[in-house]
Amino acid sequence: MNRVADPSFPLAKTDLPPVLERNPASSSPFLFTCDHYGRLIPAALGDLGLPESELVRHIAWDIGIAGVATLLADQLGAHLVAQRYSRLVIDCNRPPHVASSIPLISEATTVSGNEGLSRDDAQARRAQIFDPYHSRIDEVIDARAQLGTPTVLVSLHSFTPVYAGIARPWHIGTLYQRDTVLPPLLLKHLRNESDLVVGDNEPYAVSDETDYTIPVHGEKRGLMNSGIEIRQDLISDHAGETAWADRLARILAEIETTLRKEALI
């Protein structure tokens, strides 16, 4: 029987902290974020009333992106700030006021552990998971600015090959809203890869109502920024994660050379 525990919780001493980092002393211009890196659920929340078969699906996290993000950050020696908890607990790329922040239904799955939450319950999740993650991103960007280190924000995600019965043809997509520098460069380099179907704001587009990381940490701060979405069946094993990390490391190194040559960073 699935168990749903008290939704009003503190993280227990046995729970991992929400923020995971790699290469914090990096001088690379790229700052990687990964909002849906992990699928942990705090002990106090049980399993949110879901079987394990649901908790390993794309509704719980961005499958494959943890491996890509880690390998990519290490290849470029870039700082990665990632978030360990499942998006079913609280989605760290949604404004906290929107309904999808703590979803009652994800795709066709009802999340019974999210039913009947009070405002205090929701605030507890935000205070324990969402706020520390985004506060850390803020601290990192502030520290980089004080050191005079340029910051190019890249938010890493993955997407399911089929959503609501509709197949998605793209291998990778760039996601953006207001930045006019990084997304065109990414699109140009990705489209030069002859084996790729590249989405331009596909399968998603960034907006202030549906996204948080890029609008708040990228656009409001005037940073060059883009989201990257990779199709999950391409990064479902270590070989796929490695191949995509290698490809993106090469492309982003080329973009860094261009940005430096044009004195944009």
N, C-alpha and C positions, 0 to 999 in steps of 0.2 A: 504494500500500500504506500502511495506517495505521501510525504509528510510536508506540511506547511507549518512553520513555526511562527512565533510572534513577529509581526512585521515591523514593530518599533524596536530598534536594536542599536547597540553599539557594536563595532567590530570587536571580536574577542581577541584575546592575546594570541590565540592560535591562528587567527586569520592573518593572511599576508597584507601588508600595506598596499593601497591601490596603485601607487606609482612605482613603475619599474624604469630604470634608466641605464643607458650604456654610453660610454665615452663622454662623460660630463665635462671633461677638460678640453673638449674638441675646439679647434680653431677653424674647422670647416665652415663655410658659409651656410651649409644646409643644416636645418633643424628639422628632424623628423618627429612627427607625432603619430600615435596609433591609438585611436579612441576605443577600438574594439579588438584589442590585442588578445585579451583573455576571456575565459568563460567561468571564472570562479564565482561562487555564491557564498556570501557570509554564512557561517555556521548557524546563526540565529534565524536565518530565513529558510532553513531546510533545503528542499529542492524546488521551491516555488510551486509545488503541486504537480510537477512535470516528471515524466519518465526520462531515464538517461538518453533514450533514443531522440528525444526532443532537445535535450541540453547539449548535444554534440552537433546539432544542425546549425545552419546559417542564421537562424533566428536568435541564437544565443551569442554569436561572436562572428568575426570575419575570418572564416576558415582559411588557413594558409598564410595569412598576412604576418603573423608573429615571426615565422621563420624567415620570410622575405625581409621584414623590417630589421631583424637582428643581423642577418648576413649583410644587408645593404649598408647599414650604419657602420658595421665593422670594416667593410671594404673601403668605405670613404673616410673612415675615422671621424664620423659625424655623430653628433649628439642625438640620441633617441630618447623621447619621453613617451612612455606607453602606459596603458591602463589595464589592470589585471582582471577586473570584474565583468561579469556578463552584462550585456546590454539589456537583458531582461530584468536585471535588478534596477539599473538606471542607465539610460543611454547617454554617454558622455559626449555625443555629438548632436544633441538636441537641446534647444532652449528649455530650461526647466519648467516653463509655464505651459508647454504644449502637451497634448494628450499622449503623444508617442514617447515622452520622456520616460515614463514608467508604464509600459504597454499592458493593456488588458487583453488584447489579442495581437499576436504577431503572425503575419500571413494568415493562416487559417487555424492557428493554435491558440486556445484560450489559456491564459496564464492565471490560474486560480489564486496563486500566492500574491497576486497584485490586486485582487478584488477587495473593495471596501477599505482602502487605505485612507486614513485621515490626513489632514494637512501636516500634522506632526510626523506621521509615518514617512510621508514623502520627503519632508525636510530632513529627517534623520538620514535617509539614503543620500540626499544631496550633500549634507554636511560630512558624511563619512567617506564618500567615494568621489562624487563629482567635484566638489570644491577643492579638495587637496590636489587632484589631478590638474585642474585648470589653474590653480594658484601656483603650482610648480612650473607650468609653462610660462606664466607671467614672470615669475622670478628668473627663469632662465633667460628670457628675452631681455629683461631689465639688466641682468648682469652682463650679457653680451654687449648691450648698448653702452654700458659704462666702460667696457674694455675697448670699445671701438670695433668690435667684431661684427661684420655684416651678417644679417640673418635672412635667409631664404627659407620660408616655411613650406614644408611638404607634408601633407596629411595622407597617410597610407591606409588604404582600405581594400577589401575584396568584395566581389558580388557573386551571387549564385547564378549558374548558367541558365536556370529556368525559374521564373518567378510568376506565381499565380497561373501556371500552365503556359506561359509565353516564353519561348526560347530567346536568348539574347546572343546576338552574333559577335559582339565585340570581344576581343581578347583583353583589351585594356582601354581605359578611358581617362581623360583629364576632366577634372571638375573645378569650376571657377565661377566667379561672379564679376568682380570689378577689376582685378589685376589684368593689365594689358601687356605685361612683359614676359613672365614665366610661362603661362599657358600656351601662347603661340610658339615659343621655343620648344616646349615639350611636344606639342602636336607635330611640329616640323620634323623633329628627330624621330619620333615614334613612327611617323608615316614614311620615313626613309627606310624603315625596317620592312622589307618586302613581304614578309610572312605574316604581318599583323593586320587585323581589322581594328581600327582605332576609333574610339568614340570621342566626339567633341561635345562635352557636357552630356555624355551618355555613359552608363545607363541612368545617371542622375545629374541634376544641375544644382549648384549651390544657391541657397537663398537664406535670407535672414530668419525665416520662419521654420525652415527644415534643418538648418545646420547651425553649429555653434563654433567649432574650432577655427575654421577659416574666417568667418565674419568677425569674430571677436579678437582672435590673436593675430590674424593676418591683415584683414582689411582695415579695422579700426586703428591699427598701429602703422598702417602705410607700408607694410612689408610686401615684397614679392611673395606670391603664394600660389599654390595649386594643390588640389587633391589628386591622388592617383588611385584608380580602382582597377584591380586585376581579377579576371574571372577565376572562380575558385577551383574549377576542375583542372586548371593549368598549374596550380600550386598546392595540390592535395597531397603531395609527398615531398620528401627532402630533395629529390632530383629537380622537381619543378620549382621549388623554392629557390634552390641554388641557381638554376638557369635564369630565373627572372631577376634575382638579385644581381647576378653578373651583368645582365643586359642593362638594367637600370643604373648600375654603378658606372658603366661605360658611358651611357647617354648623359647622365648628370655631370660626369667629369667633363664631357665635351661642352655642356651648357655652362659650367663654371668658367671654362676657358673663354667662352664668348662673352660672358658677363664681365669678366676682368678686362678683356681686351677693349670692350666698349665703356669701361670705367663705370659700370653700373653697380659694382660692389667693390 
